[in-house]
């Protein structure tokens, strides 16, 4: 029998962009939320270091405080929302809320990637829930899909575009031919990229999210350190143009799959066929492509960041916890979608062991015998060439690009071959490597 709740009270830590969005959703959509939940959600207290700046929201009846401890000691607060981001003090705040018997909702992918396993343990010890839908994919309900939509399936693989900043930059470079630095500056001016974009453009943000999805897909603890990571800062317009010639598009892709009882989890620029669904995800949008043994392929697409999409996911988590509370239940859904005893350590597959196709761009002096020397070294390392593009000859003997697409090859063999090729006198710059995925 449902417990008669007159209202469920919420405390919010962090009144930045997403916190403001959450407060606005709770205020403006209160009627539809109440009808779906069966009771009122009341934002009782907001804690932030700045409680004087006008955020353009109605805070009538809400206590504003700079003392976050009030949220942990107030017995009327049932759910705490953490939206300050980062590792600390977010970890401490979440742990204290859980230890005080509060359910917690967070959008903090970095926190979960680094401390998720220990925080899930604290939640279990205290019989409360830690929900985190907004941590991956913004408003796309991919966590719910993985935990509740596909429990009858073995996940064969997942791949995704999980960072809107990188996707915006690569889209603009592909469509307009701009250089990376110029497009990044434009993205910063438009607010799509941070003043310090390192977490985004170097793939770290995507790796945080992939570590969470990998745990959900394969029933392992979150292991951020097991994710191989490269960013997009070295992508050149020339490589985008050659990709187009081969019939491919370059995306910063997150890939996770089980291969030979090991988890392959990697983030890097990837050439994917131009007719693949993920190749058509442009601008700041995100998407996750999941291949499951019973459902088959499915795509989850939408806005991966921003005030309203992320607030939508945060409030959805609050509603889910509220529904659990009204049936006098908690921990109905395991933290990672697997029963705790079924979550087990699985070995990571080193990047050197992966097998895929490769795009290679050599910068070589225009002289006889270079192509045959390159091909010979690749062949000696069990690497087969699928196609070659060689630019027209120069009159002055200067450098020209030689571009190749390989058949599937082992990365270890490729790196060994390239170390030898890059020592050739005719090669004047390190070889550019971009992995290619034909069967996501």
Backbone torsions as a table, in degrees:
resi	resn	phi	psi	omega
1	UNK	NA	138.4	-179.2
2	UNK	-67.5	141.2	175.5
3	UNK	-78.3	131.9	-176.9
4	UNK	-77.1	95.4	179.0
5	UNK	-94.8	122.9	175.2
6	UNK	-71.7	-32.8	178.7
7	UNK	-166.6	155.2	173.0
8	UNK	-113.5	125.0	-172.8
9	UNK	-100.0	139.3	-173.2
10	UNK	-124.0	141.2	171.8
11	UNK	-117.1	138.7	-175.5
12	UNK	-116.8	128.4	173.9
13	UNK	-107.0	111.6	177.8
14	UNK	107.3	111.6	-179.9
15	UNK	-114.3	47.7	173.0
16	UNK	-84.4	-150.3	-176.8
17	UNK	-60.1	-50.6	-176.6
18	UNK	-72.5	-40.4	177.3
19	UNK	-60.1	-40.9	176.1
20	UNK	-62.0	-41.1	178.1
21	UNK	-62.4	-41.2	179.2
22	UNK	-63.9	-46.1	178.7
23	UNK	-59.1	-39.4	-179.6
24	UNK	-67.4	-43.6	179.3
25	UNK	-61.8	-45.4	-179.2
26	UNK	-62.2	-32.9	-179.8
27	UNK	-80.7	-49.0	-172.0
28	UNK	-79.5	-25.9	-178.5
29	UNK	-109.5	24.0	-174.7
30	UNK	-59.2	-36.3	-177.5
31	UNK	-67.7	-49.5	-177.8
32	UNK	-66.4	-34.6	177.1
33	UNK	-64.4	-45.0	-179.4
34	UNK	-62.8	-39.5	-179.9
35	UNK	-66.3	-34.0	-179.7
36	UNK	-82.0	-32.6	-177.4
37	UNK	-88.1	-31.9	-178.5
38	UNK	93.7	1.2	175.2
39	UNK	-158.0	176.1	-178.0
40	UNK	-87.0	142.6	167.0
41	UNK	-98.8	121.8	-176.6
42	UNK	-114.9	118.3	172.8
43	UNK	-79.4	101.3	-170.8
44	UNK	-85.6	-43.7	-173.1
45	UNK	-140.7	140.2	172.9
46	UNK	-122.8	127.9	177.2
47	UNK	-111.4	127.6	177.7
48	UNK	-157.5	154.5	178.4
49	UNK	-69.0	-25.4	179.3
50	UNK	-118.9	105.7	179.8
51	UNK	-112.6	14.9	-178.4
52	UNK	-108.3	-26.8	-179.1
53	UNK	-67.2	135.4	179.1
54	UNK	-76.5	115.8	178.1
55	UNK	-93.7	3.1	179.4
56	UNK	76.8	25.2	179.0
57	UNK	-125.2	156.0	179.3
58	UNK	-84.1	114.0	180.0
59	UNK	-107.3	19.2	177.5
60	UNK	-58.0	128.4	178.5
61	UNK	82.1	-1.6	179.3
62	UNK	-102.4	132.5	176.1
63	UNK	-80.7	126.5	175.3
64	UNK	-104.9	129.8	-176.5
65	UNK	-144.9	153.0	172.0
66	UNK	-97.1	-1.4	-178.3
67	UNK	-102.2	99.3	-176.4
68	UNK	-64.6	-21.5	-178.6
69	UNK	-60.8	-25.2	-179.7
70	UNK	-60.1	-31.9	-178.4
71	UNK	-71.3	-30.6	-177.4
72	UNK	-82.9	-27.1	-176.3
73	UNK	-97.2	-13.0	-179.3
74	UNK	-78.5	110.4	-176.8
75	UNK	-66.9	-18.1	-178.7
76	UNK	-80.6	-18.0	179.7
77	UNK	-80.8	121.7	-176.8
78	UNK	-95.6	-33.8	-174.8
79	UNK	-131.8	133.3	176.2
80	UNK	-110.9	132.6	178.0
81	UNK	-107.0	124.8	178.2
82	UNK	-104.9	117.9	-178.3
83	UNK	-136.3	34.4	178.4
84	UNK	-95.5	-18.7	177.3
85	UNK	76.3	172.4	178.1
86	UNK	76.3	-176.7	-176.6
87	UNK	-87.5	-53.0	180.0
88	UNK	-127.9	141.4	8.0
89	UNK	-86.2	12.6	-176.3
90	UNK	-57.8	-43.0	-178.8
91	UNK	-61.0	-45.6	-179.3
92	UNK	-62.1	-43.2	-178.6
93	UNK	-64.1	-44.9	-179.8
94	UNK	-64.1	-43.6	-179.7
95	UNK	-62.8	-41.0	179.9
96	UNK	-66.9	-39.3	178.5
97	UNK	-64.2	-44.9	179.0
98	UNK	-62.6	-44.1	-179.3
99	UNK	-64.5	-25.4	177.9
100	UNK	-85.0	5.1	178.0
101	UNK	82.7	18.0	177.7
102	UNK	-93.9	139.5	167.2
103	UNK	-70.9	152.0	-176.9
104	UNK	-130.3	140.1	171.0
105	UNK	-121.5	132.6	179.8
106	UNK	-137.5	154.0	172.4
107	UNK	-112.1	15.2	-166.3
108	UNK	-91.7	89.6	-177.8
109	UNK	-67.1	-35.9	179.3
110	UNK	-63.7	-42.5	178.5
111	UNK	-60.8	-46.3	-178.6
112	UNK	-68.3	-37.4	179.8
113	UNK	-62.5	-35.2	-176.8
114	UNK	-94.8	-37.9	-172.2
115	UNK	-124.9	8.2	-175.6
116	UNK	-56.5	-43.6	-176.6
117	UNK	-61.1	-43.5	-178.9
118	UNK	-71.0	-34.7	179.1
119	UNK	-71.5	-35.7	174.5
120	UNK	-61.4	-37.2	178.6
121	UNK	-65.0	-40.0	177.8
122	UNK	-64.9	-41.3	177.8
123	UNK	-60.4	-43.0	-179.9
124	UNK	-64.8	-41.1	-179.7
125	UNK	-61.5	-30.5	-175.5
126	UNK	-104.4	5.6	174.5
127	UNK	65.6	31.2	-179.2
128	UNK	-124.7	170.5	-176.7
129	UNK	-103.8	144.9	170.8
130	UNK	-121.1	107.6	-176.7
131	UNK	-106.8	150.0	-168.3
132	UNK	-152.4	34.9	-177.3
133	UNK	-54.0	-41.7	-174.2
134	UNK	-75.1	-2.7	-177.9
135	UNK	-73.8	-21.8	-179.1
136	UNK	-131.8	123.3	172.9
137	UNK	79.4	14.6	177.5
138	UNK	56.9	-117.0	-177.4
139	UNK	-84.5	-4.1	179.1
140	UNK	-74.0	125.0	-176.3
141	UNK	-80.0	55.0	-174.2
142	UNK	-74.5	-30.7	177.7
143	UNK	-65.1	-43.7	178.3
144	UNK	-63.2	-39.3	176.8
145	UNK	-59.1	-48.4	-175.7
146	UNK	-70.0	-37.0	-177.0
147	UNK	-84.6	-34.5	-171.4
148	UNK	-121.5	-26.4	-175.7
149	UNK	-85.4	-25.6	-173.5
150	UNK	-125.6	32.2	-176.7
151	UNK	-70.6	-16.2	178.5
152	UNK	-86.9	-1.2	-174.3
153	UNK	-107.8	147.2	160.7
154	UNK	-86.9	127.7	178.8
155	UNK	-82.3	120.7	179.4
156	UNK	-80.8	-43.2	178.1
157	UNK	-165.2	160.7	170.2
158	UNK	-141.4	149.1	177.2
159	UNK	-146.4	149.4	-175.0
160	UNK	-159.6	157.4	168.6
161	UNK	-102.9	108.0	-166.7
162	UNK	-118.4	6.6	179.2
163	UNK	-135.8	113.9	-176.5
164	UNK	-66.8	-33.1	178.9
165	UNK	-60.9	-50.8	179.9
166	UNK	-63.3	-40.8	-178.1
167	UNK	-66.9	-36.6	176.5
168	UNK	-62.7	-46.7	-178.1
169	UNK	-62.2	-47.8	-178.6
170	UNK	-66.8	-35.6	177.1
171	UNK	-63.3	-46.9	179.8
172	UNK	-64.3	-40.1	177.9
173	UNK	-63.7	-38.3	-179.1
174	UNK	-71.4	-40.9	-174.1
175	UNK	-84.1	-29.6	-174.0
176	UNK	-120.4	-7.9	175.0
177	UNK	76.8	15.0	-179.1
178	UNK	-72.5	158.0	175.5
179	UNK	-76.2	154.0	-176.6
180	UNK	-54.1	-49.4	-175.2
181	UNK	-62.6	-38.5	-179.2
182	UNK	-68.3	-42.3	-178.8
183	UNK	-70.4	-37.1	175.7
184	UNK	-60.2	-44.4	178.9
185	UNK	-61.2	-38.9	177.3
186	UNK	-65.1	-42.2	179.2
187	UNK	-62.7	-37.6	177.7
188	UNK	-67.0	-40.6	179.8
189	UNK	-64.2	-31.9	-179.1
190	UNK	-86.8	-5.0	-179.2
191	UNK	84.8	9.3	178.2
192	UNK	-84.6	-15.7	179.6
193	UNK	-131.4	145.0	179.0
194	UNK	-72.2	161.5	174.7
195	UNK	-58.0	-40.0	169.7
196	UNK	-107.8	100.3	-172.2
197	UNK	-89.1	12.5	-169.7
198	UNK	-55.0	-48.0	-177.3
199	UNK	-57.9	-35.9	-179.1
200	UNK	-77.8	-59.7	-168.5
201	UNK	-73.4	-21.2	177.4
202	UNK	-91.9	6.5	172.7
203	UNK	85.7	0.9	-174.4
204	UNK	-66.4	-45.1	178.3
205	UNK	-58.9	-43.8	178.8
206	UNK	-64.4	-39.2	179.3
207	UNK	-65.3	-38.4	174.8
208	UNK	-55.5	-48.9	-177.1
209	UNK	-67.2	-40.3	-179.3
210	UNK	-65.2	-34.7	179.1
211	UNK	-61.7	-34.7	177.7
212	UNK	-70.7	-47.7	-179.5
213	UNK	-63.6	-37.4	178.8
214	UNK	-62.7	-41.2	177.4
215	UNK	-63.0	-43.2	179.2
216	UNK	-65.3	-37.6	-175.4
217	UNK	-73.9	-37.2	-168.3
218	UNK	-120.6	5.9	174.1
219	UNK	67.1	45.1	177.1
220	UNK	-124.2	160.5	173.4
221	UNK	-62.3	156.2	175.4
222	UNK	-63.2	131.1	-175.6
223	UNK	-138.3	82.6	179.7
224	UNK	-63.0	-37.7	-178.1
225	UNK	-64.6	-19.5	179.6
226	UNK	-85.7	0.5	-179.7
227	UNK	-93.3	121.8	173.7
228	UNK	-75.3	138.9	-170.6
229	UNK	-139.8	128.0	168.8
230	UNK	-133.4	152.0	178.7
231	UNK	-106.3	-166.7	-172.6
232	UNK	-108.9	4.0	-170.8
233	UNK	-66.5	-16.7	179.6
234	UNK	-98.1	1.4	-179.2
235	UNK	-70.7	130.3	-178.6
236	UNK	-110.3	150.6	175.6
237	UNK	-54.7	-33.2	179.1
238	UNK	-60.3	-40.8	-179.5
239	UNK	-70.1	-35.2	176.2
240	UNK	-64.1	-39.9	178.9
241	UNK	-66.3	-42.4	178.0
242	UNK	-65.8	-38.1	176.6
243	UNK	-57.3	-43.7	179.0
244	UNK	-60.8	-40.1	178.5
245	UNK	-61.2	-34.5	178.8
246	UNK	-82.3	-8.1	-177.8
247	UNK	88.1	30.7	-176.8
248	UNK	-126.4	165.3	174.1
249	UNK	-127.2	142.7	178.9
250	UNK	-95.6	125.9	175.4
251	UNK	-131.4	149.9	167.5
252	UNK	-79.0	110.2	-170.9
253	UNK	-112.2	139.0	169.6
254	UNK	-100.6	128.7	-175.3
255	UNK	-131.6	132.4	174.0
256	UNK	-138.9	133.4	176.7
257	UNK	-157.3	160.7	174.8
258	UNK	-96.7	125.2	179.4
259	UNK	-133.2	117.9	177.2
260	UNK	53.3	47.3	177.5
261	UNK	63.1	20.0	174.3
262	UNK	-125.1	151.4	-179.7
263	UNK	-91.6	123.5	174.7
264	UNK	-101.7	113.3	-174.7
265	UNK	-134.9	112.8	-171.5
266	UNK	-148.9	149.5	177.2
267	UNK	-128.7	125.7	179.0
268	UNK	-171.0	161.2	171.8
269	UNK	-59.3	136.9	-173.5
270	UNK	-139.6	136.5	170.6
271	UNK	-88.4	124.9	177.1
272	UNK	-123.8	149.0	-178.4
273	UNK	-54.7	138.8	-175.1
274	UNK	-62.7	-19.7	179.6
275	UNK	-93.9	2.0	176.7
276	UNK	-74.9	148.9	-178.1
277	UNK	-57.5	-38.7	-178.2
278	UNK	-68.1	-26.2	179.4
279	UNK	-66.2	-19.1	-176.9
280	UNK	-95.7	3.7	177.8
281	UNK	-86.1	109.7	-172.9
282	UNK	-118.0	170.5	175.8
283	UNK	64.3	-141.4	-175.1
284	UNK	-89.0	7.6	-177.7
285	UNK	-77.0	154.7	176.2
286	UNK	-115.1	160.2	173.6
287	UNK	-158.0	148.6	174.3
288	UNK	-127.0	128.7	-178.9
289	UNK	-109.6	117.1	-175.6
290	UNK	-115.8	130.1	175.6
291	UNK	-110.6	110.2	-177.7
292	UNK	-113.8	151.8	-171.1
293	UNK	-68.6	-28.0	-178.6
294	UNK	-100.8	-44.4	178.9
295	UNK	-73.9	-34.8	-171.1
296	UNK	87.2	-159.2	-178.7
297	UNK	-73.1	142.4	173.9
298	UNK	-146.8	150.6	-176.1
299	UNK	-124.6	134.6	179.9
300	UNK	-121.6	119.0	-164.8
301	UNK	-134.1	143.0	176.2
302	UNK	167.7	-167.5	-179.9
303	UNK	-77.1	123.9	-174.4
304	UNK	-92.0	0.6	-179.6
305	UNK	-161.5	-179.7	178.8
306	UNK	106.0	160.2	-174.7
307	UNK	-57.2	-59.8	-171.7
308	UNK	-71.3	-45.8	178.9
309	UNK	-59.6	-43.1	-178.6
310	UNK	-69.6	-40.4	176.6
311	UNK	-61.1	-37.2	177.0
312	UNK	-56.5	-44.9	-179.2
313	UNK	-69.6	-39.6	179.2
314	UNK	-61.4	-48.2	-178.2
315	UNK	-67.4	-32.9	175.3
316	UNK	-59.8	-40.2	176.6
317	UNK	-64.0	-41.9	178.7
318	UNK	-60.0	-43.6	179.8
319	UNK	-63.6	-42.8	178.7
320	UNK	-60.1	-44.4	178.2
321	UNK	-65.0	-40.1	177.7
322	UNK	-60.4	-39.5	176.4
323	UNK	-63.3	-41.1	177.0
324	UNK	-60.8	-44.0	-177.9
325	UNK	-60.9	-37.8	-176.8
326	UNK	-72.5	-18.2	174.4
327	UNK	-101.4	16.1	179.1
328	UNK	56.7	37.2	179.7
329	UNK	-126.8	153.8	170.3
330	UNK	-149.6	163.2	-180.0
331	UNK	58.0	31.9	176.7
332	UNK	-62.7	-37.4	-179.8
333	UNK	-110.1	125.7	178.0
334	UNK	-57.6	151.2	-174.0
335	UNK	-53.7	-43.6	-178.5
336	UNK	-107.3	12.7	178.6
337	UNK	83.3	-2.0	178.1
338	UNK	-121.7	143.3	175.5
339	UNK	-58.9	141.2	-173.0
340	UNK	-51.7	-38.3	-179.8
341	UNK	-70.3	-14.4	-179.7
342	UNK	-95.3	-7.3	177.1
343	UNK	-82.8	121.0	-173.9
344	UNK	-137.3	151.9	176.2
345	UNK	-65.7	133.0	175.5
346	UNK	-126.1	138.0	-177.1
347	UNK	-66.7	147.4	177.1
348	UNK	-86.8	144.5	175.2
349	UNK	-89.0	117.5	-179.0
350	UNK	-62.4	149.9	-179.7
351	UNK	-59.8	-29.6	-179.9
352	UNK	-65.0	-20.1	-176.8
353	UNK	-94.0	-6.8	-176.3
354	UNK	-71.8	154.4	175.9
355	UNK	-123.8	123.9	179.3
356	UNK	-157.7	177.6	171.6
357	UNK	-84.1	158.4	-178.7
358	UNK	-135.0	144.0	166.7
359	UNK	-99.0	130.0	-180.0
360	UNK	-127.0	131.3	174.5
361	UNK	-122.7	114.3	178.1
362	UNK	-96.7	140.9	172.7
363	UNK	-106.4	109.6	-168.9
364	UNK	-130.1	150.1	170.7
365	UNK	-67.3	141.8	-177.7
366	UNK	-81.1	89.0	-179.6
367	UNK	-146.2	156.2	-176.8
368	UNK	-62.2	146.1	171.5
369	UNK	89.7	-6.7	-176.8
370	UNK	-67.4	-47.8	-177.2
371	UNK	-61.9	-41.8	-179.5
372	UNK	-67.5	-33.6	178.5
373	UNK	-67.2	-42.7	178.5
374	UNK	-62.7	-48.0	-178.7
375	UNK	-61.1	-38.2	-179.4
376	UNK	-64.4	-43.3	179.4
377	UNK	-66.3	-40.9	177.7
378	UNK	-61.5	-44.8	179.9
379	UNK	-61.9	-39.6	179.0
380	UNK	-63.1	-19.4	-179.5
381	UNK	-108.1	23.8	176.0
382	UNK	61.8	37.7	178.0
383	UNK	-116.7	120.4	-176.3
384	UNK	-100.8	136.9	-178.2
385	UNK	-88.7	128.7	178.4
386	UNK	-90.7	-38.2	179.5
387	UNK	-160.3	159.9	-177.8
388	UNK	-137.7	139.0	168.6
389	UNK	-122.1	120.5	177.6
390	UNK	-120.5	121.9	-177.8
391	UNK	-66.4	160.9	-180.0
392	UNK	-57.3	153.4	-174.9
393	UNK	-71.0	148.1	177.5
394	UNK	-93.5	149.2	-179.2
395	UNK	-80.0	-23.3	-174.4
396	UNK	-104.4	8.2	178.7
397	UNK	73.5	17.9	179.0
398	UNK	-76.6	-176.2	-174.8
399	UNK	-79.1	151.8	175.2
400	UNK	-136.5	152.7	175.5
401	UNK	-81.1	139.2	169.5
402	UNK	-118.7	120.8	-174.0
403	UNK	-115.7	132.8	-179.8
404	UNK	-129.9	151.1	167.7
405	UNK	-117.9	128.4	-178.4
406	UNK	-95.7	160.9	163.5
407	UNK	-74.0	170.2	179.4
408	UNK	-51.5	133.0	-177.3
409	UNK	-143.1	156.3	175.9
410	UNK	-80.5	131.2	-176.0
411	UNK	-59.4	-36.9	179.0
412	UNK	-58.7	-43.4	179.8
413	UNK	-66.2	-39.9	-179.2
414	UNK	-63.8	-46.6	-178.6
415	UNK	-62.6	-37.5	177.6
416	UNK	-64.3	-42.3	179.7
417	UNK	-65.9	-42.2	-176.7
418	UNK	-69.2	-32.5	175.8
419	UNK	-60.1	-37.0	178.5
420	UNK	-75.4	-42.6	-178.4
421	UNK	-63.3	-41.8	-177.1
422	UNK	-68.7	-11.0	175.1
423	UNK	-90.3	-7.1	178.9
424	UNK	-63.4	139.5	-179.8
425	UNK	-57.8	-28.8	-176.5
426	UNK	-80.5	-13.3	-179.2
427	UNK	-91.7	123.0	-170.9
428	UNK	-107.6	-2.6	179.2
429	UNK	-153.5	155.8	177.8
430	UNK	-58.4	142.8	-179.4
431	UNK	-68.6	137.6	175.8
432	UNK	-86.5	129.6	-179.3
433	UNK	-121.3	129.0	170.9
434	UNK	-132.8	126.1	-179.6
435	UNK	-73.1	147.9	-178.3
436	UNK	-120.7	135.7	179.8
437	UNK	-121.9	114.7	-180.0
438	UNK	-99.3	-15.4	-175.4
439	UNK	-134.8	73.2	179.4
440	UNK	-74.5	NA	NA
